[in-house]
Amino acid sequence: MLNYVTTNPGKVREATDYLGDDVAQLDFDYVEIQSAELGPIAARGAREAYRHADAPVLVDDAGLFVDALDGFPGPYSSYVEETVGIERVQALVDDAATHRAAFRCVLAYCDGDGFDASPDPIDRDDRIEAAATGPDGDGSDDGLPVKLFEGIVRGRIVEPRGDGGFGYDPIFEHNGRTLAEMNTEEKNAVSHRGRALAKFAEWYQERTR
């Protein structure tokens, strides 16, 4: 059984579309370290969650990266949404030279075992990135390997449109429509989390054969 660490059952439902029914929700409040990148946050959470569950775990971290704001709010997206609001983020970009942005999601997997090396350079880069996040922020490293998978959907920041979705969906336009103008199936088909899950599912099926 694979434990998806989240308080959002919708994420688990999305994961089952890629992984089947061998996914369970694990409500565990791990420590979210401060970092300008998603990978170290997710990797640290996966190590902590694995120690808690003593079973394979999957942790995700995601954010909106706006080009005109040098990637802000990025890993701080939830906090900024709650404290500043999406309309103010949109207003910051309104007069900028570019409105380009991207939703990014990083999935971190840990099962207590090592991972076989691969000749695939993308896979190797992921392993190097995960290894670089080994220290838990206090100078220690328990040696737990973590495998990272990233999904990205690119678009642009626009004035709010649409009544669906949540978070930044009304101000993020992809292929002419905001995510808030898409139904659940349409959004999941292009979502950053879905793209990361597709990569993970392909690798995980090989690992568990």
Phi and psi restraints in degrees (value plus and minus 20) as a CYANA .aco file:
   2 LEU   PHI    -120.6   -80.6
   2 LEU   PSI     106.3   146.3
   3 ASN   PHI    -116.2   -76.2
   3 ASN   PSI      95.3   135.3
   4 TYR   PHI    -111.0   -71.0
   4 TYR   PSI      95.5   135.5
   5 VAL   PHI    -103.5   -63.5
   5 VAL   PSI      84.8   124.8
   6 THR   PHI    -186.8  -146.8
   6 THR   PSI     136.1   176.1
   7 THR   PHI    -119.6   -79.6
   7 THR   PSI     -18.2    21.8
   8 ASN   PHI    -125.8   -85.8
   8 ASN   PSI      85.2   125.2
   9 PRO   PHI     -83.1   -43.1
   9 PRO   PSI     -42.1    -2.1
  10 GLY   PHI     -83.6   -43.6
  10 GLY   PSI     -54.5   -14.5
  11 LYS   PHI     -85.0   -45.0
  11 LYS   PSI     -58.3   -18.3
  12 VAL   PHI     -86.7   -46.7
  12 VAL   PSI     -61.4   -21.4
  13 ARG   PHI     -81.9   -41.9
  13 ARG   PSI     -60.6   -20.6
  14 GLU   PHI     -84.8   -44.8
  14 GLU   PSI     -59.2   -19.2
  15 ALA   PHI     -83.8   -43.8
  15 ALA   PSI     -57.0   -17.0
  16 THR   PHI     -85.9   -45.9
  16 THR   PSI     -44.7    -4.7
  17 ASP   PHI     -82.9   -42.9
  17 ASP   PSI     -47.8    -7.8
  18 TYR   PHI    -123.3   -83.3
  18 TYR   PSI     -47.4    -7.4
  19 LEU   PHI    -136.4   -96.4
  19 LEU   PSI     -23.5    16.5
  20 GLY   PHI      60.3   100.3
  20 GLY   PSI    -182.3  -142.3
  21 ASP   PHI    -106.9   -66.9
  21 ASP   PSI     -16.6    23.4
  22 ASP   PHI    -105.1   -65.1
  22 ASP   PSI      21.9    61.9
  23 VAL   PHI    -152.1  -112.1
  23 VAL   PSI     111.5   151.5
  24 ALA   PHI    -143.9  -103.9
  24 ALA   PSI     126.1   166.1
  25 GLN   PHI     -99.7   -59.7
  25 GLN   PSI     112.1   152.1
  26 LEU   PHI    -140.4  -100.4
  26 LEU   PSI      92.2   132.2
  27 ASP   PHI    -108.9   -68.9
  27 ASP   PSI      75.6   115.6
  28 PHE   PHI    -155.8  -115.8
  28 PHE   PSI     106.6   146.6
  29 ASP   PHI    -113.0   -73.0
  29 ASP   PSI      66.7   106.7
  30 TYR   PHI    -101.7   -61.7
  30 TYR   PSI     143.7   183.7
  31 VAL   PHI     -97.3   -57.3
  31 VAL   PSI     107.0   147.0
  32 GLU   PHI    -116.8   -76.8
  32 GLU   PSI      88.2   128.2
  33 ILE   PHI     -92.5   -52.5
  33 ILE   PSI     141.0   181.0
  34 GLN   PHI    -105.1   -65.1
  34 GLN   PSI     106.2   146.2
  35 SER   PHI    -178.7  -138.7
  35 SER   PSI     128.3   168.3
  36 ALA   PHI    -100.1   -60.1
  36 ALA   PSI     -27.7    12.3
  37 GLU   PHI    -140.8  -100.8
  37 GLU   PSI     131.1   171.1
  38 LEU   PHI     -94.3   -54.3
  38 LEU   PSI     -56.1   -16.1
  39 GLY   PHI     -75.1   -35.1
  39 GLY   PSI     -72.0   -32.0
  40 PRO   PHI     -81.1   -41.1
  40 PRO   PSI     -54.9   -14.9
  41 ILE   PHI     -86.4   -46.4
  41 ILE   PSI     -68.7   -28.7
  42 ALA   PHI     -86.5   -46.5
  42 ALA   PSI     -60.5   -20.5
  43 ALA   PHI     -84.1   -44.1
  43 ALA   PSI     -64.3   -24.3
  44 ARG   PHI     -82.2   -42.2
  44 ARG   PSI     -61.2   -21.2
  45 GLY   PHI     -84.4   -44.4
  45 GLY   PSI     -58.4   -18.4
  46 ALA   PHI     -86.3   -46.3
  46 ALA   PSI     -60.8   -20.8
  47 ARG   PHI     -82.5   -42.5
  47 ARG   PSI     -64.9   -24.9
  48 GLU   PHI     -86.2   -46.2
  48 GLU   PSI     -61.4   -21.4
  49 ALA   PHI     -86.6   -46.6
  49 ALA   PSI     -57.5   -17.5
  50 TYR   PHI     -83.3   -43.3
  50 TYR   PSI     -62.8   -22.8
  51 ARG   PHI     -80.5   -40.5
  51 ARG   PSI     -56.3   -16.3
  52 HIS   PHI     -90.4   -50.4
  52 HIS   PSI     -65.8   -25.8
  53 ALA   PHI    -107.9   -67.9
  53 ALA   PSI     -45.2    -5.2
  54 ASP   PHI      32.2    72.2
  54 ASP   PSI      22.5    62.5
  55 ALA   PHI    -179.2  -139.2
  55 ALA   PSI     141.8   181.8
  56 PRO   PHI     -76.6   -36.6
  56 PRO   PSI     116.3   156.3
  57 VAL   PHI    -153.0  -113.0
  57 VAL   PSI     134.6   174.6
  58 LEU   PHI    -150.8  -110.8
  58 LEU   PSI     104.2   144.2
  59 VAL   PHI    -141.7  -101.7
  59 VAL   PSI     119.2   159.2
  60 ASP   PHI    -141.4  -101.4
  60 ASP   PSI     131.9   171.9
  61 ASP   PHI    -158.2  -118.2
  61 ASP   PSI     120.6   160.6
  62 ALA   PHI    -164.1  -124.1
  62 ALA   PSI     142.2   182.2
  63 GLY   PHI    -190.7  -150.7
  63 GLY   PSI     146.9   186.9
  64 LEU   PHI    -119.2   -79.2
  64 LEU   PSI     104.4   144.4
  65 PHE   PHI    -132.6   -92.6
  65 PHE   PSI      93.4   133.4
  66 VAL   PHI    -122.3   -82.3
  66 VAL   PSI     103.7   143.7
  67 ASP   PHI     -78.0   -38.0
  67 ASP   PSI     -66.8   -26.8
  68 ALA   PHI     -85.9   -45.9
  68 ALA   PSI     -38.2     1.8
  69 LEU   PHI    -127.4   -87.4
  69 LEU   PSI       1.9    41.9
  70 ASP   PHI      35.4    75.4
  70 ASP   PSI      19.4    59.4
  71 GLY   PHI      71.0   111.0
  71 GLY   PSI     -29.0    11.0
  72 PHE   PHI     -89.5   -49.5
  72 PHE   PSI     125.1   165.1
  73 PRO   PHI    -103.9   -63.9
  73 PRO   PSI     -34.5     5.5
  74 GLY   PHI      30.9    70.9
  74 GLY   PSI    -147.7  -107.7
  75 PRO   PHI     -84.1   -44.1
  75 PRO   PSI     -33.0     7.0
  76 TYR   PHI    -117.1   -77.1
  76 TYR   PSI      -3.3    36.7
  77 SER   PHI     -79.1   -39.1
  77 SER   PSI     -64.4   -24.4
  78 SER   PHI     -83.7   -43.7
  78 SER   PSI     -64.2   -24.2
  79 TYR   PHI     -83.8   -43.8
  79 TYR   PSI     -63.0   -23.0
  80 VAL   PHI     -85.7   -45.7
  80 VAL   PSI     -60.2   -20.2
  81 GLU   PHI     -80.0   -40.0
  81 GLU   PSI     -63.3   -23.3
  82 GLU   PHI     -92.0   -52.0
  82 GLU   PSI     -54.4   -14.4
  83 THR   PHI    -118.5   -78.5
  83 THR   PSI     -54.9   -14.9
  84 VAL   PHI    -124.5   -84.5
  84 VAL   PSI     -62.0   -22.0
  85 GLY   PHI      76.8   116.8
  85 GLY   PSI     130.4   170.4
  86 ILE   PHI     -90.8   -50.8
  86 ILE   PSI     -48.6    -8.6
  87 GLU   PHI     -84.2   -44.2
  87 GLU   PSI     -57.6   -17.6
  88 ARG   PHI     -91.5   -51.5
  88 ARG   PSI     -54.0   -14.0
  89 VAL   PHI     -82.8   -42.8
  89 VAL   PSI     -64.6   -24.6
  90 GLN   PHI     -82.0   -42.0
  90 GLN   PSI     -59.6   -19.6
  91 ALA   PHI     -85.3   -45.3
  91 ALA   PSI     -53.8   -13.8
  92 LEU   PHI     -83.8   -43.8
  92 LEU   PSI     -49.4    -9.4
  93 VAL   PHI    -113.2   -73.2
  93 VAL   PSI     -35.5     4.5
  94 ASP   PHI     -72.7   -32.7
  94 ASP   PSI     -63.6   -23.6
  95 ASP   PHI    -119.3   -79.3
  95 ASP   PSI     -10.9    29.1
  96 ALA   PHI     -95.1   -55.1
  96 ALA   PSI     140.0   180.0
  97 ALA   PHI     -88.3   -48.3
  97 ALA   PSI     -48.7    -8.7
  98 THR   PHI    -152.9  -112.9
  98 THR   PSI     124.4   164.4
  99 HIS   PHI    -128.6   -88.6
  99 HIS   PSI      -8.8    31.2
 100 ARG   PHI     -83.6   -43.6
 100 ARG   PSI     124.6   164.6
 101 ALA   PHI    -177.1  -137.1
 101 ALA   PSI     149.2   189.2
 102 ALA   PHI    -168.5  -128.5
 102 ALA   PSI     119.0   159.0
 103 PHE   PHI    -108.4   -68.4
 103 PHE   PSI     111.1   151.1
 104 ARG   PHI    -144.6  -104.6
 104 ARG   PSI     123.4   163.4
 105 CYS   PHI    -154.6  -114.6
 105 CYS   PSI     114.7   154.7
 106 VAL   PHI    -138.5   -98.5
 106 VAL   PSI     105.4   145.4
 107 LEU   PHI    -119.3   -79.3
 107 LEU   PSI     114.4   154.4
 108 ALA   PHI    -138.5   -98.5
 108 ALA   PSI     105.5   145.5
 109 TYR   PHI    -133.9   -93.9
 109 TYR   PSI     116.0   156.0
 110 CYS   PHI    -163.3  -123.3
 110 CYS   PSI     111.3   151.3
 111 ASP   PHI    -152.6  -112.6
 111 ASP   PSI      -9.3    30.7
 112 GLY   PHI      66.0   106.0
 112 GLY   PSI     -29.4    10.6
 113 ASP   PHI    -128.4   -88.4
 113 ASP   PSI     147.1   187.1
 114 GLY   PHI    -100.4   -60.4
 114 GLY   PSI     151.4   191.4
 115 PHE   PHI    -139.2   -99.2
 115 PHE   PSI     117.5   157.5
 116 ASP   PHI     -86.4   -46.4
 116 ASP   PSI     123.1   163.1
 117 ALA   PHI     -88.0   -48.0
 117 ALA   PSI     134.8   174.8
 118 SER   PHI    -154.2  -114.2
 118 SER   PSI     125.3   165.3
 119 PRO   PHI     -94.1   -54.1
 119 PRO   PSI     -31.7     8.3
 120 ASP   PHI     -86.4   -46.4
 120 ASP   PSI      99.1   139.1
 121 PRO   PHI     -84.0   -44.0
 121 PRO   PSI     -50.7   -10.7
 122 ILE   PHI     -86.8   -46.8
 122 ILE   PSI     -64.6   -24.6
 123 ASP   PHI     -80.8   -40.8
 123 ASP   PSI     -62.0   -22.0
 124 ARG   PHI     -84.7   -44.7
 124 ARG   PSI     -60.7   -20.7
 125 ASP   PHI     -81.7   -41.7
 125 ASP   PSI     -60.7   -20.7
 126 ASP   PHI     -80.2   -40.2
 126 ASP   PSI     -61.6   -21.6
 127 ARG   PHI     -87.4   -47.4
 127 ARG   PSI     -57.9   -17.9
 128 ILE   PHI     -85.2   -45.2
 128 ILE   PSI     -62.5   -22.5
 129 GLU   PHI     -83.0   -43.0
 129 GLU   PSI     -62.3   -22.3
 130 ALA   PHI     -84.6   -44.6
 130 ALA   PSI     -60.7   -20.7
 131 ALA   PHI     -83.1   -43.1
 131 ALA   PSI     -53.6   -13.6
 132 ALA   PHI     -89.2   -49.2
 132 ALA   PSI     -38.7     1.3
 133 THR   PHI    -116.3   -76.3
 133 THR   PSI      -7.9    32.1
 134 GLY   PHI     -75.6   -35.6
 134 GLY   PSI     -69.8   -29.8
 135 PRO   PHI     -79.7   -39.7
 135 PRO   PSI     119.5   159.5
 136 ASP   PHI    -106.5   -66.5
 136 ASP   PSI      -3.0    37.0
 137 GLY   PHI      76.4   116.4
 137 GLY   PSI     -29.1    10.9
 138 ASP   PHI    -137.7   -97.7
 138 ASP   PSI      -4.0    36.0
 139 GLY   PHI      67.5   107.5
 139 GLY   PSI     -24.3    15.7
 140 SER   PHI    -117.5   -77.5
 140 SER   PSI     141.5   181.5
 141 ASP   PHI    -167.5  -127.5
 141 ASP   PSI      92.3   132.3
 142 ASP   PHI    -100.8   -60.8
 142 ASP   PSI     -20.8    19.2
 143 GLY   PHI      59.8    99.8
 143 GLY   PSI     -15.7    24.3
 144 LEU   PHI     -93.6   -53.6
 144 LEU   PSI      96.5   136.5
 145 PRO   PHI     -94.8   -54.8
 145 PRO   PSI     125.7   165.7
 146 VAL   PHI    -149.4  -109.4
 146 VAL   PSI     118.7   158.7
 147 LYS   PHI    -128.3   -88.3
 147 LYS   PSI     110.9   150.9
 148 LEU   PHI    -129.8   -89.8
 148 LEU   PSI     124.3   164.3
 149 PHE   PHI    -157.3  -117.3
 149 PHE   PSI     106.1   146.1
 150 GLU   PHI    -133.8   -93.8
 150 GLU   PSI     119.8   159.8
 151 GLY   PHI    -144.5  -104.5
 151 GLY   PSI     119.9   159.9
 152 ILE   PHI    -154.3  -114.3
 152 ILE   PSI     116.4   156.4
 153 VAL   PHI    -146.2  -106.2
 153 VAL   PSI     106.8   146.8
 154 ARG   PHI    -119.7   -79.7
 154 ARG   PSI     129.8   169.8
 155 GLY   PHI    -189.3  -149.3
 155 GLY   PSI    -168.9  -128.9
 156 ARG   PHI    -167.2  -127.2
 156 ARG   PSI     136.1   176.1
 157 ILE   PHI    -107.8   -67.8
 157 ILE   PSI     109.7   149.7
 158 VAL   PHI    -154.1  -114.1
 158 VAL   PSI     152.7   192.7
 159 GLU   PHI     -84.5   -44.5
 159 GLU   PSI     127.6   167.6
 160 PRO   PHI     -76.1   -36.1
 160 PRO   PSI     112.6   152.6
 161 ARG   PHI    -164.2  -124.2
 161 ARG   PSI     120.8   160.8
 162 GLY   PHI      79.1   119.1
 162 GLY   PSI     134.8   174.8
 163 ASP   PHI    -132.4   -92.4
 163 ASP   PSI     -22.9    17.1
 164 GLY   PHI    -114.9   -74.9
 164 GLY   PSI    -193.8  -153.8
 165 GLY   PHI      46.0    86.0
 165 GLY   PSI    -177.0  -137.0
 166 PHE   PHI    -180.1  -140.1
 166 PHE   PSI     154.2   194.2
 167 GLY   PHI      38.6    78.6
 167 GLY   PSI    -148.1  -108.1
 168 TYR   PHI    -104.9   -64.9
 168 TYR   PSI     -16.7    23.3
 169 ASP   PHI     -72.4   -32.4
 169 ASP   PSI     -59.5   -19.5
 170 PRO   PHI     -87.5   -47.5
 170 PRO   PSI     -40.7    -0.7
 171 ILE   PHI    -128.2   -88.2
 171 ILE   PSI     -14.6    25.4
 172 PHE   PHI    -131.1   -91.1
 172 PHE   PSI      93.1   133.1
 173 GLU   PHI    -121.4   -81.4
 173 GLU   PSI     111.6   151.6
 174 HIS   PHI    -151.3  -111.3
 174 HIS   PSI     100.7   140.7
 175 ASN   PHI      34.3    74.3
 175 ASN   PSI      24.0    64.0
 176 GLY   PHI      70.5   110.5
 176 GLY   PSI     -28.9    11.1
 177 ARG   PHI    -151.9  -111.9
 177 ARG   PSI     126.5   166.5
 178 THR   PHI     -95.8   -55.8
 178 THR   PSI     138.2   178.2
 179 LEU   PHI     -82.6   -42.6
 179 LEU   PSI     -46.7    -6.7
 180 ALA   PHI     -93.9   -53.9
 180 ALA   PSI     -34.2     5.8
 181 GLU   PHI    -111.7   -71.7
 181 GLU   PSI     -23.6    16.4
 182 MET   PHI    -118.0   -78.0
 182 MET   PSI     130.8   170.8
 183 ASN   PHI     -99.5   -59.5
 183 ASN   PSI     154.1   194.1
 184 THR   PHI     -78.8   -38.8
 184 THR   PSI     -62.5   -22.5
 185 GLU   PHI     -86.1   -46.1
 185 GLU   PSI     -61.8   -21.8
 186 GLU   PHI     -85.5   -45.5
 186 GLU   PSI     -62.4   -22.4
 187 LYS   PHI     -85.2   -45.2
 187 LYS   PSI     -66.0   -26.0
 188 ASN   PHI     -81.6   -41.6
 188 ASN   PSI     -50.5   -10.5
 189 ALA   PHI     -87.0   -47.0
 189 ALA   PSI     -44.8    -4.8
 190 VAL   PHI    -136.9   -96.9
 190 VAL   PSI     -17.6    22.4
 191 SER   PHI     -88.7   -48.7
 191 SER   PSI     130.3   170.3
 192 HIS   PHI     -83.4   -43.4
 192 HIS   PSI     -57.8   -17.8
 193 ARG   PHI     -87.5   -47.5
 193 ARG   PSI     -61.2   -21.2
 194 GLY   PHI     -81.9   -41.9
 194 GLY   PSI     -59.1   -19.1
 195 ARG   PHI     -87.8   -47.8
 195 ARG   PSI     -57.7   -17.7
 196 ALA   PHI     -87.8   -47.8
 196 ALA   PSI     -60.2   -20.2
 197 LEU   PHI     -83.9   -43.9
 197 LEU   PSI     -56.8   -16.8
 198 ALA   PHI     -83.2   -43.2
 198 ALA   PSI     -63.1   -23.1
 199 LYS   PHI     -83.2   -43.2
 199 LYS   PSI     -65.4   -25.4
 200 PHE   PHI     -83.7   -43.7
 200 PHE   PSI     -64.3   -24.3
 201 ALA   PHI     -78.8   -38.8
 201 ALA   PSI     -61.8   -21.8
 202 GLU   PHI     -82.0   -42.0
 202 GLU   PSI     -65.2   -25.2
 203 TRP   PHI     -88.7   -48.7
 203 TRP   PSI     -61.3   -21.3
 204 TYR   PHI     -86.6   -46.6
 204 TYR   PSI     -57.6   -17.6
 205 GLN   PHI     -83.0   -43.0
 205 GLN   PSI     -59.7   -19.7
 206 GLU   PHI     -85.7   -45.7
 206 GLU   PSI     -59.5   -19.5
 207 ARG   PHI     -88.2   -48.2
 207 ARG   PSI     -54.2   -14.2
 208 THR   PHI    -117.4   -77.4
 208 THR   PSI     -13.1    26.9
